[in-house]
Amino acid sequence: MLVHIKNKNKIKENAMNRVLRFSRRTLNIATATLLASAAVAPALLVGDRAQAAGLVDNRSIQMSTSKPHVAGDPAVTYRVSFDVASTDNLGGIVVEFCDNSPIIGDATCTTANIPDFNVGTSVSGQSANISTFTTVNALTSHTLALTAASPAAGFSIGDTINFDIDGVTNTSNANQTFYARIYTYGSQAAANGYTLADPNAGGAYIDYGGIAMSTGAEITITAKVQEQLSFCVYTQANCGAGGTDVTLGDSEGVLSDYTQTYADDSTKFDISTNAQYGAVVNLKMDTLQSGANTIPAQGATCTADSASTSVAHFGLRISAVSAAPLQAVAPYDCAASNHTLDTANTLSTYGQTIANTTGTPLDTTTGTVEFAAKAALTTPAGVYTTLANFIATSTF
């Protein structure tokens, strides 16, 4: 029994020794592998960093118009804007437009669905961090490189770059979605070396991004404004109240005081017009008459009202206008206590101009007309009347 037990212990010891030897070999291999990996790792990281590319954020291209191109249209401006994704020095930016995909690395960039599109060769409005990017190279009709002879430095992740591409010709297709691909490069040569087949042909790109854009059908909106002239003559409180009668004299309507001129300014006219050259107001009328008898018109120029008992007269003036550009026209722009009536002209075919809008359109404006009459001691008795016809004419 003792021998048997001793043999079993021996077997157990041998087995444990084999396990220990295997474990040591495994540990040695693992250690060697780890050391080898550590030695190679820096080289791999350097290589990866050299080829690393970051997706730019807040990227957009704003169009000055989405109108599809029509022959004769002015050039369009595209505002390119994005935030850099790395701190690398930058020497160039490439923007490529396609109709099929914004995906970076896509080997195709078709333009069949964006006929007439041309990216142009002019750039302006560069942000301060790329102010030296002044060289523009149209790599194709839809690909543009903006570069600087010396790379710009000092970028932080998230810094915004923007610039305007001027002289763009939009595609003539309406409601057409198309795309832009943006690449940044560390040098002018790298950017100018860009090709669709190999964006890294001139040097590895640093950051990238895709953008979707679209033209939009231009809507024609039509609204008609017709020629307009509004003219209202009245003697009551306003146009709506109307009124066509003016009575000159005392409370009984009599020119009873032969030294006094009786005046009334209840006659008004409201006028508005959209005529390019404004409007004029003419007056067509005769002096006061009673059968064959008349009260003489006050004359062709502003004349002071008389206090003489031997003088009779009848006239008018524009005593007020509510606002410019309406104005009284000579001789009807008399001062207070002065009046005129030039029947040689007021009885002509079209009457005589008493007010105008100084050759411009105007909103509703009010003119006030003051009529005035005086009888002499020798004026024959009677009811004297006349008709005043105001005529507004607009010139469009």
Contacts in CASP RR format, 6 or more apart in sequence:
PFRMAT RR
TARGET T0000
AUTHOR 0000-0000-0000
METHOD contacts of the structure
MODEL  1
MLVHIKNKNKIKENAMNRVLRFSRRTLNIATATLLASAAVAPALLVGDRA
QAAGLVDNRSIQMSTSKPHVAGDPAVTYRVSFDVASTDNLGGIVVEFCDN
SPIIGDATCTTANIPDFNVGTSVSGQSANISTFTTVNALTSHTLALTAAS
PAAGFSIGDTINFDIDGVTNTSNANQTFYARIYTYGSQAAANGYTLADPN
AGGAYIDYGGIAMSTGAEITITAKVQEQLSFCVYTQANCGAGGTDVTLGD
SEGVLSDYTQTYADDSTKFDISTNAQYGAVVNLKMDTLQSGANTIPAQGA
TCTADSASTSVAHFGLRISAVSAAPLQAVAPYDCAASNHTLDTANTLSTY
GQTIANTTGTPLDTTTGTVEFAAKAALTTPAGVYTTLANFIATSTF
50 204 0 8 1.000
51 204 0 8 1.000
52 86 0 8 1.000
53 104 0 8 1.000
53 204 0 8 1.000
53 205 0 8 1.000
53 206 0 8 1.000
53 207 0 8 1.000
53 208 0 8 1.000
54 85 0 8 1.000
54 86 0 8 1.000
54 206 0 8 1.000
54 207 0 8 1.000
54 208 0 8 1.000
55 85 0 8 1.000
55 207 0 8 1.000
55 208 0 8 1.000
55 209 0 8 1.000
56 82 0 8 1.000
56 83 0 8 1.000
56 84 0 8 1.000
56 85 0 8 1.000
56 182 0 8 1.000
56 184 0 8 1.000
56 207 0 8 1.000
56 208 0 8 1.000
56 209 0 8 1.000
57 82 0 8 1.000
57 83 0 8 1.000
57 85 0 8 1.000
57 158 0 8 1.000
58 81 0 8 1.000
58 82 0 8 1.000
58 83 0 8 1.000
58 158 0 8 1.000
58 160 0 8 1.000
59 81 0 8 1.000
59 82 0 8 1.000
59 83 0 8 1.000
59 182 0 8 1.000
59 209 0 8 1.000
59 210 0 8 1.000
59 211 0 8 1.000
60 79 0 8 1.000
60 80 0 8 1.000
60 81 0 8 1.000
60 82 0 8 1.000
60 211 0 8 1.000
61 78 0 8 1.000
61 79 0 8 1.000
61 80 0 8 1.000
61 81 0 8 1.000
61 95 0 8 1.000
61 180 0 8 1.000
61 211 0 8 1.000
61 213 0 8 1.000
62 78 0 8 1.000
62 79 0 8 1.000
62 81 0 8 1.000
63 76 0 8 1.000
63 77 0 8 1.000
63 78 0 8 1.000
63 79 0 8 1.000
63 170 0 8 1.000
63 213 0 8 1.000
64 76 0 8 1.000
64 77 0 8 1.000
64 78 0 8 1.000
64 79 0 8 1.000
65 76 0 8 1.000
65 170 0 8 1.000
66 170 0 8 1.000
66 214 0 8 1.000
66 215 0 8 1.000
66 216 0 8 1.000
67 73 0 8 1.000
67 170 0 8 1.000
67 215 0 8 1.000
67 216 0 8 1.000
67 218 0 8 1.000
68 170 0 8 1.000
68 171 0 8 1.000
68 172 0 8 1.000
68 173 0 8 1.000
68 174 0 8 1.000
68 176 0 8 1.000
68 215 0 8 1.000
68 216 0 8 1.000
68 217 0 8 1.000
68 218 0 8 1.000
69 116 0 8 1.000
69 117 0 8 1.000
69 169 0 8 1.000
69 170 0 8 1.000
69 171 0 8 1.000
69 172 0 8 1.000
70 172 0 8 1.000
73 169 0 8 1.000
73 170 0 8 1.000
75 120 0 8 1.000
75 166 0 8 1.000
75 167 0 8 1.000
75 168 0 8 1.000
75 169 0 8 1.000
76 167 0 8 1.000
76 168 0 8 1.000
76 169 0 8 1.000
76 170 0 8 1.000
77 164 0 8 1.000
77 165 0 8 1.000
77 166 0 8 1.000
77 167 0 8 1.000
77 168 0 8 1.000
78 164 0 8 1.000
78 165 0 8 1.000
78 168 0 8 1.000
79 162 0 8 1.000
79 163 0 8 1.000
79 164 0 8 1.000
80 93 0 8 1.000
80 95 0 8 1.000
80 161 0 8 1.000
80 162 0 8 1.000
80 163 0 8 1.000
80 164 0 8 1.000
80 165 0 8 1.000
80 180 0 8 1.000
80 182 0 8 1.000
81 160 0 8 1.000
81 161 0 8 1.000
81 162 0 8 1.000
82 160 0 8 1.000
82 161 0 8 1.000
82 162 0 8 1.000
82 182 0 8 1.000
82 209 0 8 1.000
83 157 0 8 1.000
83 158 0 8 1.000
83 159 0 8 1.000
83 160 0 8 1.000
83 161 0 8 1.000
84 90 0 8 1.000
84 155 0 8 1.000
84 156 0 8 1.000
84 157 0 8 1.000
84 158 0 8 1.000
84 159 0 8 1.000
84 161 0 8 1.000
84 184 0 8 1.000
84 207 0 8 1.000
85 157 0 8 1.000
85 158 0 8 1.000
85 207 0 8 1.000
86 155 0 8 1.000
86 157 0 8 1.000
86 206 0 8 1.000
86 207 0 8 1.000
87 154 0 8 1.000
87 155 0 8 1.000
87 156 0 8 1.000
87 157 0 8 1.000
88 155 0 8 1.000
88 184 0 8 1.000
88 186 0 8 1.000
88 206 0 8 1.000
89 151 0 8 1.000
89 152 0 8 1.000
89 153 0 8 1.000
89 154 0 8 1.000
89 155 0 8 1.000
89 186 0 8 1.000
90 130 0 8 1.000
90 151 0 8 1.000
90 152 0 8 1.000
90 155 0 8 1.000
90 184 0 8 1.000
90 185 0 8 1.000
90 186 0 8 1.000
90 206 0 8 1.000
91 133 0 8 1.000
91 147 0 8 1.000
91 148 0 8 1.000
91 150 0 8 1.000
91 151 0 8 1.000
91 152 0 8 1.000
91 184 0 8 1.000
91 185 0 8 1.000
91 186 0 8 1.000
91 187 0 8 1.000
91 188 0 8 1.000
91 190 0 8 1.000
91 191 0 8 1.000
92 133 0 8 1.000
92 145 0 8 1.000
92 146 0 8 1.000
92 147 0 8 1.000
92 148 0 8 1.000
92 151 0 8 1.000
92 184 0 8 1.000
92 185 0 8 1.000
92 186 0 8 1.000
92 187 0 8 1.000
92 188 0 8 1.000
92 190 0 8 1.000
92 191 0 8 1.000
93 130 0 8 1.000
93 133 0 8 1.000
93 145 0 8 1.000
93 146 0 8 1.000
93 147 0 8 1.000
93 161 0 8 1.000
93 163 0 8 1.000
93 182 0 8 1.000
93 183 0 8 1.000
93 184 0 8 1.000
93 185 0 8 1.000
93 191 0 8 1.000
94 139 0 8 1.000
94 143 0 8 1.000
94 144 0 8 1.000
94 145 0 8 1.000
94 146 0 8 1.000
94 181 0 8 1.000
94 182 0 8 1.000
94 183 0 8 1.000
94 184 0 8 1.000
94 185 0 8 1.000
94 191 0 8 1.000
94 194 0 8 1.000
94 199 0 8 1.000
94 205 0 8 1.000
95 119 0 8 1.000
95 143 0 8 1.000
95 144 0 8 1.000
95 146 0 8 1.000
95 165 0 8 1.000
95 180 0 8 1.000
95 181 0 8 1.000
95 182 0 8 1.000
96 109 0 8 1.000
96 139 0 8 1.000
96 140 0 8 1.000
96 142 0 8 1.000
96 143 0 8 1.000
96 144 0 8 1.000
96 180 0 8 1.000
96 181 0 8 1.000
96 183 0 8 1.000
96 194 0 8 1.000
96 196 0 8 1.000
97 111 0 8 1.000
97 114 0 8 1.000
97 117 0 8 1.000
97 119 0 8 1.000
97 142 0 8 1.000
97 143 0 8 1.000
97 178 0 8 1.000
97 179 0 8 1.000
97 180 0 8 1.000
97 181 0 8 1.000
98 108 0 8 1.000
98 109 0 8 1.000
98 110 0 8 1.000
98 111 0 8 1.000
98 142 0 8 1.000
98 178 0 8 1.000
98 179 0 8 1.000
98 180 0 8 1.000
98 181 0 8 1.000
99 110 0 8 1.000
99 111 0 8 1.000
99 112 0 8 1.000
99 113 0 8 1.000
99 114 0 8 1.000
99 176 0 8 1.000
99 177 0 8 1.000
99 178 0 8 1.000
99 179 0 8 1.000
100 106 0 8 1.000
100 108 0 8 1.000
100 109 0 8 1.000
100 110 0 8 1.000
100 113 0 8 1.000
100 179 0 8 1.000
101 108 0 8 1.000
101 109 0 8 1.000
101 179 0 8 1.000
102 179 0 8 1.000
102 180 0 8 1.000
102 181 0 8 1.000
102 209 0 8 1.000
102 210 0 8 1.000
102 211 0 8 1.000
102 212 0 8 1.000
103 181 0 8 1.000
103 210 0 8 1.000
104 181 0 8 1.000
104 183 0 8 1.000
104 199 0 8 1.000
104 208 0 8 1.000
104 209 0 8 1.000
104 210 0 8 1.000
105 199 0 8 1.000
107 196 0 8 1.000
107 197 0 8 1.000
108 196 0 8 1.000
109 142 0 8 1.000
109 181 0 8 1.000
109 196 0 8 1.000
111 117 0 8 1.000
111 141 0 8 1.000
111 142 0 8 1.000
113 171 0 8 1.000
113 173 0 8 1.000
113 176 0 8 1.000
113 178 0 8 1.000
114 142 0 8 1.000
114 171 0 8 1.000
114 173 0 8 1.000
114 176 0 8 1.000
114 178 0 8 1.000
115 171 0 8 1.000
115 172 0 8 1.000
115 173 0 8 1.000
116 169 0 8 1.000
116 170 0 8 1.000
116 171 0 8 1.000
116 172 0 8 1.000
117 141 0 8 1.000
117 142 0 8 1.000
117 169 0 8 1.000
117 170 0 8 1.000
117 171 0 8 1.000
117 178 0 8 1.000
118 141 0 8 1.000
118 142 0 8 1.000
118 168 0 8 1.000
118 169 0 8 1.000
119 138 0 8 1.000
119 141 0 8 1.000
119 142 0 8 1.000
119 143 0 8 1.000
119 144 0 8 1.000
119 165 0 8 1.000
119 168 0 8 1.000
120 138 0 8 1.000
120 144 0 8 1.000
120 165 0 8 1.000
120 166 0 8 1.000
120 167 0 8 1.000
120 168 0 8 1.000
120 169 0 8 1.000
121 136 0 8 1.000
121 137 0 8 1.000
121 138 0 8 1.000
121 144 0 8 1.000
121 167 0 8 1.000
122 136 0 8 1.000
122 165 0 8 1.000
122 166 0 8 1.000
122 167 0 8 1.000
123 133 0 8 1.000
123 134 0 8 1.000
123 136 0 8 1.000
123 144 0 8 1.000
123 146 0 8 1.000
123 163 0 8 1.000
123 164 0 8 1.000
123 165 0 8 1.000
123 166 0 8 1.000
124 163 0 8 1.000
124 164 0 8 1.000
124 166 0 8 1.000
125 162 0 8 1.000
125 163 0 8 1.000
125 164 0 8 1.000
126 133 0 8 1.000
126 134 0 8 1.000
126 146 0 8 1.000
126 162 0 8 1.000
126 163 0 8 1.000
127 160 0 8 1.000
127 161 0 8 1.000
127 162 0 8 1.000
127 163 0 8 1.000
129 152 0 8 1.000
129 154 0 8 1.000
129 155 0 8 1.000
129 159 0 8 1.000
129 161 0 8 1.000
130 146 0 8 1.000
130 148 0 8 1.000
130 152 0 8 1.000
130 161 0 8 1.000
130 163 0 8 1.000
132 148 0 8 1.000
132 149 0 8 1.000
132 150 0 8 1.000
132 152 0 8 1.000
133 146 0 8 1.000
133 147 0 8 1.000
133 148 0 8 1.000
133 152 0 8 1.000
133 163 0 8 1.000
134 148 0 8 1.000
135 146 0 8 1.000
135 147 0 8 1.000
135 148 0 8 1.000
135 149 0 8 1.000
135 188 0 8 1.000
136 144 0 8 1.000
136 145 0 8 1.000
136 146 0 8 1.000
137 144 0 8 1.000
137 145 0 8 1.000
137 147 0 8 1.000
137 191 0 8 1.000
137 192 0 8 1.000
138 144 0 8 1.000
138 145 0 8 1.000
139 145 0 8 1.000
139 192 0 8 1.000
139 193 0 8 1.000
139 194 0 8 1.000
143 194 0 8 1.000
143 196 0 8 1.000
144 165 0 8 1.000
145 191 0 8 1.000
145 192 0 8 1.000
145 193 0 8 1.000
145 194 0 8 1.000
146 163 0 8 1.000
146 191 0 8 1.000
147 185 0 8 1.000
147 188 0 8 1.000
147 191 0 8 1.000
147 192 0 8 1.000
148 188 0 8 1.000
149 188 0 8 1.000
151 186 0 8 1.000
151 187 0 8 1.000
151 188 0 8 1.000
170 215 0 8 1.000
171 178 0 8 1.000
171 215 0 8 1.000
173 215 0 8 1.000
174 215 0 8 1.000
174 216 0 8 1.000
174 217 0 8 1.000
174 218 0 8 1.000
175 214 0 8 1.000
175 215 0 8 1.000
175 216 0 8 1.000
175 217 0 8 1.000
176 214 0 8 1.000
176 215 0 8 1.000
176 216 0 8 1.000
177 212 0 8 1.000
177 213 0 8 1.000
177 214 0 8 1.000
178 212 0 8 1.000
178 213 0 8 1.000
178 214 0 8 1.000
178 215 0 8 1.000
179 210 0 8 1.000
179 211 0 8 1.000
179 212 0 8 1.000
179 213 0 8 1.000
180 210 0 8 1.000
180 211 0 8 1.000
180 213 0 8 1.000
181 208 0 8 1.000
181 209 0 8 1.000
181 210 0 8 1.000
181 211 0 8 1.000
182 207 0 8 1.000
182 208 0 8 1.000
182 209 0 8 1.000
182 210 0 8 1.000
182 211 0 8 1.000
183 191 0 8 1.000
183 194 0 8 1.000
183 199 0 8 1.000
183 205 0 8 1.000
183 207 0 8 1.000
183 208 0 8 1.000
183 209 0 8 1.000
184 205 0 8 1.000
184 206 0 8 1.000
184 207 0 8 1.000
184 208 0 8 1.000
185 191 0 8 1.000
185 194 0 8 1.000
185 203 0 8 1.000
185 204 0 8 1.000
185 205 0 8 1.000
185 206 0 8 1.000
186 203 0 8 1.000
186 206 0 8 1.000
187 203 0 8 1.000
189 202 0 8 1.000
189 203 0 8 1.000
190 202 0 8 1.000
190 203 0 8 1.000
190 204 0 8 1.000
190 205 0 8 1.000
192 202 0 8 1.000
193 201 0 8 1.000
193 202 0 8 1.000
193 203 0 8 1.000
194 201 0 8 1.000
194 202 0 8 1.000
194 205 0 8 1.000
195 201 0 8 1.000
199 205 0 8 1.000
225 274 0 8 1.000
227 274 0 8 1.000
227 275 0 8 1.000
227 394 0 8 1.000
227 396 0 8 1.000
228 272 0 8 1.000
228 273 0 8 1.000
228 274 0 8 1.000
228 275 0 8 1.000
229 271 0 8 1.000
229 272 0 8 1.000
229 273 0 8 1.000
229 275 0 8 1.000
229 279 0 8 1.000
229 392 0 8 1.000
229 394 0 8 1.000
230 270 0 8 1.000
230 271 0 8 1.000
230 272 0 8 1.000
230 273 0 8 1.000
230 364 0 8 1.000
231 269 0 8 1.000
231 270 0 8 1.000
231 271 0 8 1.000
231 281 0 8 1.000
231 390 0 8 1.000
231 392 0 8 1.000
232 239 0 8 1.000
232 240 0 8 1.000
232 269 0 8 1.000
232 270 0 8 1.000
232 271 0 8 1.000
233 267 0 8 1.000
233 268 0 8 1.000
233 269 0 8 1.000
233 390 0 8 1.000
234 240 0 8 1.000
234 241 0 8 1.000
234 242 0 8 1.000
234 243 0 8 1.000
234 244 0 8 1.000
234 267 0 8 1.000
234 268 0 8 1.000
234 269 0 8 1.000
234 270 0 8 1.000
235 242 0 8 1.000
235 243 0 8 1.000
235 244 0 8 1.000
235 245 0 8 1.000
235 246 0 8 1.000
235 266 0 8 1.000
235 267 0 8 1.000
235 268 0 8 1.000
236 242 0 8 1.000
236 243 0 8 1.000
236 266 0 8 1.000
239 270 0 8 1.000
246 264 0 8 1.000
246 266 0 8 1.000
246 267 0 8 1.000
246 371 0 8 1.000
247 253 0 8 1.000
247 264 0 8 1.000
248 255 0 8 1.000
248 262 0 8 1.000
248 263 0 8 1.000
248 264 0 8 1.000
248 371 0 8 1.000
248 372 0 8 1.000
248 373 0 8 1.000
249 255 0 8 1.000
249 256 0 8 1.000
249 262 0 8 1.000
249 373 0 8 1.000
250 256 0 8 1.000
250 257 0 8 1.000
250 262 0 8 1.000
255 262 0 8 1.000
255 373 0 8 1.000
255 374 0 8 1.000
255 375 0 8 1.000
255 379 0 8 1.000
258 309 0 8 1.000
258 374 0 8 1.000
258 375 0 8 1.000
258 376 0 8 1.000
258 377 0 8 1.000
259 307 0 8 1.000
259 308 0 8 1.000
259 309 0 8 1.000
260 307 0 8 1.000
260 374 0 8 1.000
261 305 0 8 1.000
261 306 0 8 1.000
261 313 0 8 1.000
261 337 0 8 1.000
261 339 0 8 1.000
261 372 0 8 1.000
261 373 0 8 1.000
261 374 0 8 1.000
262 372 0 8 1.000
262 373 0 8 1.000
262 374 0 8 1.000
263 339 0 8 1.000
263 370 0 8 1.000
263 371 0 8 1.000
263 372 0 8 1.000
264 370 0 8 1.000
264 371 0 8 1.000
264 372 0 8 1.000
265 319 0 8 1.000
265 320 0 8 1.000
265 368 0 8 1.000
265 369 0 8 1.000
265 370 0 8 1.000
265 371 0 8 1.000
267 368 0 8 1.000
267 369 0 8 1.000
267 370 0 8 1.000
267 371 0 8 1.000
267 388 0 8 1.000
268 366 0 8 1.000
268 367 0 8 1.000
268 368 0 8 1.000
268 369 0 8 1.000
269 281 0 8 1.000
269 366 0 8 1.000
269 367 0 8 1.000
269 369 0 8 1.000
269 390 0 8 1.000
269 392 0 8 1.000
270 364 0 8 1.000
270 365 0 8 1.000
270 366 0 8 1.000
270 367 0 8 1.000
271 279 0 8 1.000
271 281 0 8 1.000
271 326 0 8 1.000
271 357 0 8 1.000
271 362 0 8 1.000
271 364 0 8 1.000
271 365 0 8 1.000
271 366 0 8 1.000
271 367 0 8 1.000
271 392 0 8 1.000
272 362 0 8 1.000
272 363 0 8 1.000
272 364 0 8 1.000
272 365 0 8 1.000
273 279 0 8 1.000
273 357 0 8 1.000
273 361 0 8 1.000
273 362 0 8 1.000
273 392 0 8 1.000
273 394 0 8 1.000
274 361 0 8 1.000
275 361 0 8 1.000
275 394 0 8 1.000
275 395 0 8 1.000
275 396 0 8 1.000
276 361 0 8 1.000
276 395 0 8 1.000
276 396 0 8 1.000
277 359 0 8 1.000
277 360 0 8 1.000
277 394 0 8 1.000
277 395 0 8 1.000
277 396 0 8 1.000
278 356 0 8 1.000
278 357 0 8 1.000
278 358 0 8 1.000
278 359 0 8 1.000
278 360 0 8 1.000
278 361 0 8 1.000
278 362 0 8 1.000
278 394 0 8 1.000
278 395 0 8 1.000
279 356 0 8 1.000
279 357 0 8 1.000
279 359 0 8 1.000
279 362 0 8 1.000
279 392 0 8 1.000
279 393 0 8 1.000
279 394 0 8 1.000
279 395 0 8 1.000
280 329 0 8 1.000
280 353 0 8 1.000
280 355 0 8 1.000
280 356 0 8 1.000
280 357 0 8 1.000
280 392 0 8 1.000
280 393 0 8 1.000
281 353 0 8 1.000
281 354 0 8 1.000
281 355 0 8 1.000
281 356 0 8 1.000
281 390 0 8 1.000
281 391 0 8 1.000
281 392 0 8 1.000
282 350 0 8 1.000
282 351 0 8 1.000
282 352 0 8 1.000
282 353 0 8 1.000
282 354 0 8 1.000
282 390 0 8 1.000
282 391 0 8 1.000
282 392 0 8 1.000
282 393 0 8 1.000
283 316 0 8 1.000
283 332 0 8 1.000
283 346 0 8 1.000
283 351 0 8 1.000
283 352 0 8 1.000
283 353 0 8 1.000
283 354 0 8 1.000
283 388 0 8 1.000
283 389 0 8 1.000
283 390 0 8 1.000
283 391 0 8 1.000
284 346 0 8 1.000
284 347 0 8 1.000
284 348 0 8 1.000
284 350 0 8 1.000
284 351 0 8 1.000
284 352 0 8 1.000
284 388 0 8 1.000
284 389 0 8 1.000
284 391 0 8 1.000
285 341 0 8 1.000
285 343 0 8 1.000
285 346 0 8 1.000
285 347 0 8 1.000
285 386 0 8 1.000
285 387 0 8 1.000
285 388 0 8 1.000
285 389 0 8 1.000
286 343 0 8 1.000
286 346 0 8 1.000
286 347 0 8 1.000
286 386 0 8 1.000
286 387 0 8 1.000
287 294 0 8 1.000
287 295 0 8 1.000
287 296 0 8 1.000
287 297 0 8 1.000
287 314 0 8 1.000
287 315 0 8 1.000
287 341 0 8 1.000
287 343 0 8 1.000
287 386 0 8 1.000
288 294 0 8 1.000
288 295 0 8 1.000
288 314 0 8 1.000
288 373 0 8 1.000
288 384 0 8 1.000
288 385 0 8 1.000
288 386 0 8 1.000
289 295 0 8 1.000
289 384 0 8 1.000
289 385 0 8 1.000
289 386 0 8 1.000
290 380 0 8 1.000
290 382 0 8 1.000
290 383 0 8 1.000
290 384 0 8 1.000
290 385 0 8 1.000
293 379 0 8 1.000
293 380 0 8 1.000
293 382 0 8 1.000
293 384 0 8 1.000
294 384 0 8 1.000
295 312 0 8 1.000
295 313 0 8 1.000
295 314 0 8 1.000
295 373 0 8 1.000
295 374 0 8 1.000
295 375 0 8 1.000
295 379 0 8 1.000
295 384 0 8 1.000
296 312 0 8 1.000
296 313 0 8 1.000
296 314 0 8 1.000
297 313 0 8 1.000
297 314 0 8 1.000
297 315 0 8 1.000
297 341 0 8 1.000
297 342 0 8 1.000
297 343 0 8 1.000
298 313 0 8 1.000
298 314 0 8 1.000
298 315 0 8 1.000
298 339 0 8 1.000
298 340 0 8 1.000
298 341 0 8 1.000
298 372 0 8 1.000
299 315 0 8 1.000
299 340 0 8 1.000
299 341 0 8 1.000
299 342 0 8 1.000
299 343 0 8 1.000
300 331 0 8 1.000
300 340 0 8 1.000
300 342 0 8 1.000
300 344 0 8 1.000
300 345 0 8 1.000
301 331 0 8 1.000
301 340 0 8 1.000
302 317 0 8 1.000
302 331 0 8 1.000
302 333 0 8 1.000
302 334 0 8 1.000
302 335 0 8 1.000
302 338 0 8 1.000
302 339 0 8 1.000
302 340 0 8 1.000
303 313 0 8 1.000
303 338 0 8 1.000
303 339 0 8 1.000
303 340 0 8 1.000
304 337 0 8 1.000
304 338 0 8 1.000
305 313 0 8 1.000
305 337 0 8 1.000
305 338 0 8 1.000
305 339 0 8 1.000
305 372 0 8 1.000
305 374 0 8 1.000
306 313 0 8 1.000
306 374 0 8 1.000
308 376 0 8 1.000
309 376 0 8 1.000
309 377 0 8 1.000
310 376 0 8 1.000
310 377 0 8 1.000
310 378 0 8 1.000
311 374 0 8 1.000
311 376 0 8 1.000
312 374 0 8 1.000
312 375 0 8 1.000
312 376 0 8 1.000
312 378 0 8 1.000
312 379 0 8 1.000
313 339 0 8 1.000
313 373 0 8 1.000
313 374 0 8 1.000
314 341 0 8 1.000
314 371 0 8 1.000
314 372 0 8 1.000
314 373 0 8 1.000
314 374 0 8 1.000
314 386 0 8 1.000
315 339 0 8 1.000
315 340 0 8 1.000
315 341 0 8 1.000
315 371 0 8 1.000
315 372 0 8 1.000
315 373 0 8 1.000
316 332 0 8 1.000
316 339 0 8 1.000
316 340 0 8 1.000
316 341 0 8 1.000
316 369 0 8 1.000
316 370 0 8 1.000
316 371 0 8 1.000
316 372 0 8 1.000
317 328 0 8 1.000
317 332 0 8 1.000
317 333 0 8 1.000
317 334 0 8 1.000
317 338 0 8 1.000
317 339 0 8 1.000
317 340 0 8 1.000
317 369 0 8 1.000
317 370 0 8 1.000
317 372 0 8 1.000
318 328 0 8 1.000
318 329 0 8 1.000
318 332 0 8 1.000
318 333 0 8 1.000
318 334 0 8 1.000
318 354 0 8 1.000
318 355 0 8 1.000
318 367 0 8 1.000
318 368 0 8 1.000
318 369 0 8 1.000
318 370 0 8 1.000
319 336 0 8 1.000
319 368 0 8 1.000
319 369 0 8 1.000
319 370 0 8 1.000
320 367 0 8 1.000
320 368 0 8 1.000
321 327 0 8 1.000
321 328 0 8 1.000
321 355 0 8 1.000
321 365 0 8 1.000
321 366 0 8 1.000
321 367 0 8 1.000
321 368 0 8 1.000
322 365 0 8 1.000
322 366 0 8 1.000
322 367 0 8 1.000
323 365 0 8 1.000
324 358 0 8 1.000
325 357 0 8 1.000
325 358 0 8 1.000
325 359 0 8 1.000
325 360 0 8 1.000
325 362 0 8 1.000
325 365 0 8 1.000
326 355 0 8 1.000
326 356 0 8 1.000
326 357 0 8 1.000
326 358 0 8 1.000
326 362 0 8 1.000
326 365 0 8 1.000
326 366 0 8 1.000
326 367 0 8 1.000
327 333 0 8 1.000
327 355 0 8 1.000
327 356 0 8 1.000
327 357 0 8 1.000
327 358 0 8 1.000
328 354 0 8 1.000
328 355 0 8 1.000
329 353 0 8 1.000
329 354 0 8 1.000
329 355 0 8 1.000
329 356 0 8 1.000
331 340 0 8 1.000
331 342 0 8 1.000
332 340 0 8 1.000
332 354 0 8 1.000
332 355 0 8 1.000
334 340 0 8 1.000
339 370 0 8 1.000
339 372 0 8 1.000
342 352 0 8 1.000
345 351 0 8 1.000
345 352 0 8 1.000
346 352 0 8 1.000
350 391 0 8 1.000
351 391 0 8 1.000
354 369 0 8 1.000
355 367 0 8 1.000
357 365 0 8 1.000
359 395 0 8 1.000
369 388 0 8 1.000
371 388 0 8 1.000
373 384 0 8 1.000
END
